[in-house]
Amino acid sequence: MTHFETQICSCLLQAHYGEIVAKVGTHLICTGCQPLRLIANDTETPIDQVKKALCVLIHHNFASYHVHKRGFVEYEVHCAHIIRILRYPRYIYSAKTLYGDTGELIVEELLQNGKMTMSTVVKKVADRLRETMEDNKTREHSETSNTFVRLVQTHFLQKCGLVSESVTAEGSQLSRAPTLITDEKEMYTVPNLSVGAQGKRRRMSEDGTEPKSKRSKPEHSDQELPPDDGIYWQVNFERFHQHFRDQAIVAAVNNKLDQTSSEIVRTMLRMSEVTTSSSSSHTQPLSSNEIFRAFPPGYNLSKPVLDQYLTLLSDDPMEFVGKSGDSGGGMFVINLHRALASLARATVESVVQERFGSRSARIFRLLLRKRHLEQKQVEDFAMIPAKEAKEMMYRMLSENYISLQEIPKTPDHAPSRTFYLYTVNLLPTARMILQRCYKTVVNLINRREYETRENKRLLEKSQRIEAIMASMQATGAEEQQLQEIEEMITAPEQQQLETLKHNVNMLDSSENQVDETIFILESYINTTRIEKEVPSKR
């Protein structure tokens, strides 16, 4: 684990879960797997607080546990899962775009609580939606439940593992740490929930009186367990990442070709979004007839024109779309790994252009295309004077954006008898830029905390005045009284608050933009790791 990854995890845990959770999480990131008592001793934290911190980390899937061969339980923190906190606003916004306000609130509740039962999520979301509605409108729990089911059917939500019910012998490992069993067949099966109780609650809110049937029940009936007790749900982050990847691919095709081509690619991705795993190198083969039937009718695209577009996409140098057969009018796939490699290459090129200028970016693209070039060849192909080309290449070489490879003609490695070839290794360059993105996010978080800390007194004063105004408006205060309270914040203080709000919004926006770069680079690095693992398994 690198230093910047440890820093960003520590900052995110500190900002969202407090000091103790951040201390325990950072310690496990630095040291690796450790048992409970050793964590408490090393962090000098009471063991009860360490237990609560570990519960928070495990509940949000930031940590896991396993039984050591000697019998004690060890805990481990997953840094990649903590970095996902940066992407929480994007998860929520995507759910809002796809499933409206109800989907947004469902995903928000699950992200805030880690794991929840379906009945609890439906009740909380329905109550929150009812509070925002007008007095003459009601919100059925069944509507929220239907949205929850749609999220599960499209695999944006998934069922958590259940505790094994097998009876083990005394002193066995399973008795010290419960084993969670995940049944892939039941992972997206939604239990049937009765909405009768919710309907009674709704009628009570309309009439303002409690039903007699409810008043006649004994008190202990309120403690009855819901029908889905013990069945917990969580956000399927891999499915959201697959959606983000598909959006990036569609946007790239739209920028390179046109909107119709991007809509064809979007249709192909939508048809295989549930059947294709997130680690697959390409989607399931689709015939042109299947694509034509699934294509949105609003475009009025004929079958011959669709075939021409598919041929154009499969012949494009980007190789986003590939042809895998001729049956059924032609079988086509989306080359996911190649698409991510192209997106990562474009991201690295843009970083080089912003950092070193357009001429350096021209040299960088030339090396990516030609693979290996000598100094004189770079000058000739890039059409840049020798002196300027040497300066640009030395700058990029010194910061590890390009590398130099020596190929000796003789065993003595004499400079006069050695070829010096410049090249670009995309994977190490992407890893280096990813670490710099982590450092950037840490700086943004620290700057936002500094801005908030420096204006703490003014923020507290503004919050007090807003609370006073809200209470006076609720009691029916006059307009003159409200105006006098507003004038308690002077014009310079108001301007300072607006400047602070603008700066914080800019920092938040920058953090989201950096996270988009992080997502592209992480996805590309993960695909290269998968490609290396597949041949080794074979």
C-alpha positions in Angstrom: 0.0 0.0 0.0 1.5 3.3 -1.0 1.8 6.4 1.2 -0.8 8.4 -0.8 -3.4 5.6 -0.6 -2.9 5.4 3.2 -3.3 9.2 3.4 -6.5 9.3 1.4 -8.1 6.4 3.3 -7.2 8.1 6.6 -8.7 11.4 5.5 -11.9 9.8 4.2 -12.4 7.7 7.4 -11.7 10.8 9.5 -14.2 13.0 7.6 -17.1 10.4 7.5 -16.7 8.1 10.5 -14.7 10.0 13.2 -11.3 9.9 14.8 -11.4 6.4 16.4 -12.5 4.6 13.2 -9.8 6.5 11.2 -7.2 5.5 13.8 -8.1 1.8 13.7 -8.5 1.7 9.9 -5.2 3.5 9.2 -3.4 1.2 11.6 -4.7 -1.9 9.8 -3.8 -0.4 6.4 -0.2 0.1 7.6 0.3 -3.2 9.5 -2.0 -5.6 7.6 -4.0 -8.3 9.4 -4.0 -8.1 13.2 -6.1 -9.6 16.0 -8.3 -7.4 18.3 -6.1 -7.1 21.3 -3.0 -6.3 19.3 -4.9 -3.5 17.5 -6.0 -2.1 20.9 -2.5 -2.2 22.3 -0.8 -0.7 19.2 -3.4 2.2 18.9 -3.6 2.7 22.6 -7.4 2.7 22.4 -9.8 0.9 24.8 -10.9 -2.4 23.5 -14.6 -1.5 23.6 -14.0 1.4 21.2 -11.9 -0.8 18.9 -14.7 -3.3 18.8 -17.2 -0.5 17.8 -14.7 0.8 15.2 -14.3 -2.7 13.7 -18.1 -3.1 13.6 -18.4 0.1 11.6 -15.7 -0.9 9.2 -17.1 -4.4 8.7 -20.7 -3.2 8.4 -19.6 -0.8 5.5 -17.5 -3.6 3.8 -14.3 -1.6 4.5 -12.9 -4.5 6.5 -13.1 -8.3 6.7 -12.1 -11.0 9.2 -10.8 -14.5 9.0 -9.7 -17.2 11.5 -6.0 -17.7 11.7 -4.7 -21.3 11.6 -3.8 -20.9 15.3 -7.4 -20.2 16.2 -7.6 -16.4 16.8 -9.5 -14.0 14.5 -7.7 -11.5 12.4 -9.0 -8.3 10.9 -8.0 -6.7 7.5 -8.9 -3.4 5.9 -9.5 -3.0 2.2 -8.1 0.3 1.0 -9.9 0.1 -2.4 -13.3 -0.1 -0.7 -12.6 3.0 1.4 -11.5 5.0 -1.7 -15.0 4.3 -3.0 -16.3 6.9 -0.6 -15.2 9.5 -3.1 -17.7 8.1 -5.6 -20.7 8.1 -3.3 -22.2 11.3 -4.8 -21.8 9.8 -8.2 -23.6 6.5 -7.1 -26.5 8.6 -5.7 -26.8 10.8 -8.8 -26.8 7.8 -11.1 -29.6 6.2 -9.1 -31.6 9.5 -9.4 -31.0 9.6 -13.1 -32.1 6.0 -13.7 -34.9 5.6 -11.0 -35.9 9.1 -9.9 -36.0 10.5 -6.4 -37.1 7.1 -4.9 -34.0 5.3 -6.3 -31.8 8.2 -5.1 -33.0 7.9 -1.5 -32.8 4.1 -1.5 -29.1 4.1 -2.6 -28.4 7.0 -0.2 -29.8 5.1 2.8 -27.8 2.0 1.9 -24.6 4.0 1.5 -25.1 5.7 4.8 -25.9 2.5 6.7 -23.9 -0.1 4.9 -26.4 -2.9 5.1 -30.1 -2.8 5.8 -33.2 -5.0 5.4 -35.6 -4.2 2.6 -38.5 -3.4 5.0 -36.4 -0.9 6.9 -35.2 0.8 3.7 -38.7 1.0 2.2 -40.2 2.4 5.4 -37.5 5.1 5.8 -37.6 6.2 2.2 -41.4 6.3 2.0 -41.5 8.4 5.2 -38.9 10.8 3.8 -40.8 11.2 0.6 -44.1 11.7 2.5 -42.5 14.6 4.4 -41.6 16.4 1.2 -45.0 16.0 -0.3 -48.0 18.3 0.1 -50.6 17.7 2.7 -53.2 16.4 0.3 -50.9 13.7 -1.2 -49.8 10.4 0.2 -47.1 7.9 -0.6 -47.7 4.2 -0.9 -45.0 2.0 0.4 -45.6 -0.3 -2.5 -44.3 2.4 -4.9 -41.0 2.5 -3.0 -40.9 -1.3 -2.8 -41.3 -1.5 -6.6 -38.4 0.8 -7.1 -36.3 -1.3 -4.7 -37.2 -4.5 -6.7 -36.2 -2.8 -10.0 -32.9 -1.9 -8.5 -32.4 -5.5 -7.5 -33.5 -6.8 -10.9 -30.9 -4.7 -12.6 -28.3 -5.8 -10.1 -27.6 -2.3 -8.6 -28.5 -3.9 -5.2 -27.6 -7.3 -4.0 -28.2 -9.6 -1.0 -25.5 -9.9 1.6 -24.1 -13.2 2.7 -26.1 -15.2 5.3 -24.6 -16.7 8.4 -24.0 -20.4 8.0 -26.5 -22.5 10.1 -24.3 -25.6 10.2 -23.7 -26.9 13.6 -20.0 -27.3 14.4 -18.1 -29.1 17.0 -17.1 -27.3 20.2 -13.9 -25.3 19.8 -14.0 -25.3 16.0 -13.0 -22.2 14.0 -16.6 -21.4 12.9 -17.7 -21.0 16.5 -15.1 -18.2 16.9 -16.1 -16.3 13.7 -19.3 -16.8 11.8 -19.0 -17.8 8.2 -21.1 -15.9 5.6 -22.4 -18.0 2.7 -23.4 -16.2 -0.5 -25.7 -18.1 -2.8 -25.4 -16.5 -6.3 -28.8 -17.9 -7.4 -30.5 -16.2 -4.5 -28.4 -13.0 -4.5 -31.0 -11.1 -6.6 -34.2 -12.8 -5.2 -36.5 -10.3 -3.4 -38.6 -11.6 -0.5 -42.4 -11.0 -0.6 -43.3 -8.3 1.9 -46.9 -7.5 3.1 -47.8 -3.9 2.8 -50.9 -4.1 5.0 -49.3 -2.5 8.0 -48.0 0.3 5.8 -51.5 0.9 4.4 -52.9 1.2 8.0 -50.3 3.8 8.8 -51.2 5.8 5.7 -54.9 5.8 6.6 -54.1 7.0 10.1 -52.1 9.9 8.7 -55.1 10.8 6.5 -57.8 10.7 9.1 -55.7 11.9 12.0 -57.0 9.0 14.2 -55.7 5.6 15.0 -57.7 2.5 13.7 -59.5 0.6 16.4 -57.9 -2.7 15.3 -54.5 -1.2 16.0 -55.6 0.2 19.4 -57.1 -3.2 20.5 -53.8 -5.0 19.9 -51.5 -5.7 22.9 -48.4 -3.8 23.3 -46.0 -6.7 22.5 -47.4 -7.0 19.0 -45.3 -3.9 18.0 -42.2 -5.9 18.6 -43.0 -8.6 16.0 -40.1 -9.2 13.7 -40.6 -8.2 10.0 -40.9 -11.1 7.5 -37.5 -10.3 6.0 -35.6 -10.2 9.3 -32.0 -11.3 8.8 -32.0 -10.7 5.1 -29.7 -7.7 4.5 -29.1 -5.8 1.3 -26.1 -3.7 0.1 -25.1 -1.6 -2.9 -23.5 -3.6 -5.7 -20.6 -1.3 -6.4 -19.3 -3.4 -9.3 -22.6 -2.9 -11.1 -22.4 0.9 -10.7 -18.8 0.8 -12.0 -20.0 -1.2 -15.0 -22.6 1.5 -15.6 -19.9 4.3 -15.4 -17.7 2.3 -17.7 -20.5 2.0 -20.3 -21.2 5.7 -20.0 -17.6 6.5 -20.7 -17.5 4.2 -23.7 -20.7 5.7 -25.2 -19.4 9.3 -24.6 -16.1 8.4 -26.4 -17.9 7.0 -29.4 -20.1 10.0 -29.5 -17.1 12.3 -29.5 -15.2 10.3 -32.1 -18.1 9.5 -34.6 -21.7 10.7 -34.0 -24.7 10.3 -31.8 -26.2 7.4 -33.9 -23.1 5.4 -33.5 -23.0 6.0 -29.7 -26.7 5.0 -29.5 -25.9 1.7 -31.3 -23.1 1.1 -28.8 -25.4 2.0 -25.9 -28.0 -0.5 -27.1 -25.4 -3.2 -27.3 -24.2 -2.5 -23.8 -27.8 -2.3 -22.4 -28.6 -5.7 -24.0 -25.7 -7.4 -22.2 -25.4 -5.4 -19.0 -26.8 -8.1 -16.8 -25.5 -11.1 -18.7 -21.9 -9.9 -18.9 -19.7 -9.9 -15.8 -17.7 -6.9 -14.8 -14.4 -8.8 -15.4 -15.2 -10.0 -19.0 -13.0 -8.7 -21.8 -16.0 -8.4 -24.2 -19.8 -8.5 -24.1 -21.9 -11.4 -25.3 -22.1 -11.7 -29.1 -25.1 -10.0 -30.6 -26.5 -10.3 -34.1 -27.4 -7.3 -36.2 -31.0 -8.5 -36.2 -31.1 -8.5 -32.3 -29.5 -5.1 -32.2 -32.1 -3.8 -34.8 -35.0 -5.1 -32.8 -33.7 -3.6 -29.5 -32.7 -0.2 -31.1 -34.9 2.7 -29.9 -37.7 3.3 -32.5 -37.3 7.1 -32.2 -34.3 7.2 -34.4 -36.1 5.6 -37.5 -32.9 3.7 -38.4 -33.4 1.2 -41.2 -31.7 -2.3 -41.2 -29.3 -1.5 -44.1 -28.1 1.7 -42.5 -27.6 -0.1 -39.1 -25.4 -2.7 -40.9 -23.4 0.1 -42.4 -22.9 1.7 -39.0 -21.9 -1.7 -37.5 -19.3 -2.2 -40.2 -18.0 1.3 -39.7 -17.7 0.7 -35.9 -15.9 -2.6 -36.3 -13.4 -1.2 -38.8 -12.7 1.9 -36.7 -9.1 2.0 -35.3 -10.4 2.4 -31.7 -11.6 -1.2 -31.9 -14.5 -0.5 -29.5 -16.7 -2.9 -31.5 -15.5 -6.2 -32.9 -17.0 -8.8 -35.2 -17.0 -12.3 -34.0 -19.0 -14.1 -36.7 -21.2 -13.8 -39.8 -24.3 -15.7 -38.7 -27.6 -13.8 -38.3 -26.4 -10.9 -40.3 -23.1 -10.7 -38.4 -22.2 -11.2 -34.7 -20.8 -8.1 -32.9 -19.2 -7.6 -29.5 -18.0 -4.6 -27.4 -14.3 -5.0 -26.7 -14.4 -3.7 -23.1 -10.7 -4.1 -22.2 -9.6 -2.4 -25.4 -12.1 0.4 -24.8 -10.7 1.0 -21.3 -7.2 1.0 -22.6 -8.1 3.6 -25.2 -9.8 5.7 -22.5 -6.8 5.5 -20.2 -4.4 6.4 -23.1 -6.5 9.5 -23.9 -6.5 10.4 -20.2 -2.7 10.1 -20.0 -2.3 12.1 -23.2 -4.4 14.9 -21.8 -2.3 15.0 -18.6 0.9 15.2 -20.6 -0.6 18.0 -22.7 -1.7 20.0 -19.7 1.6 19.5 -17.9 4.2 19.9 -20.7 2.3 21.5 -23.6 0.9 20.5 -27.0 4.4 19.8 -28.6 5.3 17.4 -25.8 1.9 15.8 -26.2 2.7 15.3 -29.9 6.0 13.5 -29.1 4.1 11.4 -26.5 1.4 10.4 -29.0 4.1 9.6 -31.5 5.9 7.3 -29.1 2.6 5.6 -28.2 2.0 4.9 -31.9 5.5 3.9 -33.0 6.5 2.1 -29.8 10.3 2.6 -30.1 12.1 5.6 -31.7 15.6 7.1 -31.7 16.2 10.7 -30.9 16.6 11.7 -34.6 13.5 9.8 -35.6 11.5 11.6 -33.0 12.7 15.0 -34.3 11.9 14.1 -37.9 8.5 12.5 -37.3 7.3 15.2 -34.9 8.7 18.0 -37.1 10.2 19.8 -34.0 13.7 21.4 -33.9 16.4 19.2 -32.4 17.1 21.4 -29.4 13.5 21.8 -28.4 12.7 18.1 -28.9 15.7 17.2 -26.7 14.5 19.5 -23.9 10.9 18.2 -24.0 12.0 14.6 -24.0 14.4 15.2 -21.1 11.6 16.8 -19.1 9.2 13.9 -19.7 12.1 11.4 -19.1 13.0 13.0 -15.8 9.4 12.7 -14.6 9.0 9.1 -15.8 6.4 9.8 -18.5 8.6 8.2 -21.1 11.5 5.8 -20.7 14.8 5.1 -22.4 15.8 1.6 -23.5 19.4 0.7 -24.4 20.1 -1.9 -27.1 23.9 -2.6 -27.3 25.4 -3.9 -30.6 28.4 -5.4 -28.7 28.8 -6.9 -25.2 31.0 -3.9 -24.0 28.0 -1.5 -24.0 30.0 1.2 -25.7 27.9 4.3 -26.3 29.1 4.6 -30.0 27.8 1.0 -30.6 24.5 1.2 -28.7 21.0 2.1 -29.8 19.1 4.4 -27.5 15.3 4.1 -28.0 12.6 6.1 -26.4 9.3 4.4 -25.5 6.2 4.8 -23.4 5.1 2.2 -20.9 1.4 3.0 -20.5 0.8 0.9 -17.4 3.5 2.3 -15.2 2.6 5.8 -16.4 -1.0 5.2 -15.5 0.0 4.0 -12.0 2.1 7.1 -11.4 -0.7 9.4 -12.5 -3.1 7.5 -10.3 -0.9 8.1 -7.2 -0.7 11.8 -8.1 -4.5 11.8 -8.3 -4.6 10.3 -4.7 -2.3 13.1 -3.6 -4.5 15.7 -5.2 -7.6 14.4 -3.4 -5.8 14.5 -0.1 -4.8 18.1 -0.8 -8.4 19.0 -1.7 -9.8 17.5 1.5 -7.2 19.2 3.6 -7.9 22.5 1.9 -11.7 22.2 2.5 -11.1 21.4 6.2 -8.8 24.4 6.5 -11.4 26.7 4.9 -14.1 25.4 7.2 -11.8 25.7 10.3 -10.8 29.2 9.5 -14.4 30.4 9.2 -15.8 28.3 12.0 -17.0 31.2 14.1 -18.8 32.8 11.1 -20.4 29.5 10.2 -21.7 28.9 13.7 -23.1 32.4 13.8 -24.9 31.9 10.5 -26.4 28.6 11.6 -27.7 30.2 14.9 -29.4 33.0 13.0 -30.9 30.5 10.5 -32.3 28.5 13.4 -33.7 31.6 15.1 -35.4 32.7 11.8 -36.9 29.2 11.2 -38.4 29.1 14.8 -39.8 32.6 14.4 -41.3 31.9 11.0 -42.9 28.8 12.5 -44.5 31.0 15.3 -45.7 33.6 12.8 -43.3 36.4 13.4 -43.7 39.7 11.5 -41.6 40.6 8.5 -39.9 43.5 10.3 -38.7 41.1 13.1 -37.3 38.7 10.5 -35.5 41.5 8.8 -33.9 42.7 12.0 -32.5 39.2 12.6 -31.1 39.0 9.1 -29.3 42.2 9.7 -27.3 40.6 12.5 -25.0 39.3 9.8 -23.2 42.4 8.3 -22.5 42.9 4.6 -18.7 42.0 4.9 -19.7 38.8 6.8 -22.3 37.9 4.1 -19.7 38.4 1.4 -17.2 36.2 3.3 -19.9 33.5 3.6 -20.5 33.6 -0.1 -16.8 33.4 -0.9 -16.5 30.4 1.5 -19.4 28.7 -0.2 -18.0 29.3 -3.6 -14.6 27.9 -2.6 -16.0 24.8 -1.0 -18.2 24.1 -4.0 -15.1 24.5 -6.3 -13.2 22.1 -4.1 -16.1 19.6 -4.2 -16.4 19.9 -7.9 -12.6 19.4 -8.3 -12.8 16.3 -6.1 -15.5 14.8 -8.3 -13.5 15.5 -11.5 -10.4 14.0 -10.1 -12.4 10.9 -9.1 -13.5 10.5 -12.7 -9.8 10.3 -13.7 -9.2 7.9 -10.8 -12.0 5.6 -12.0 -10.7 5.4 -15.6 -7.1 4.6 -14.5 -8.2 2.1 -11.8 -10.4 0.3 -14.3 -7.6 0.1 -16.9 -5.1 -1.2 -14.3 -7.6 -3.8 -13.1 -8.2 -5.1 -16.6 -4.4 -5.6 -17.1 -4.3 -7.5 -13.9 -7.2 -9.7 -15.0 -5.6 -10.3 -18.4 -2.4 -11.5 -16.6 -4.4 -13.8 -14.3 -6.4 -15.5 -17.0 -3.4 -17.1 -18.9 -1.9 -18.2 -15.6 -5.1 -20.1 -14.7 -5.2 -21.7 -18.1 
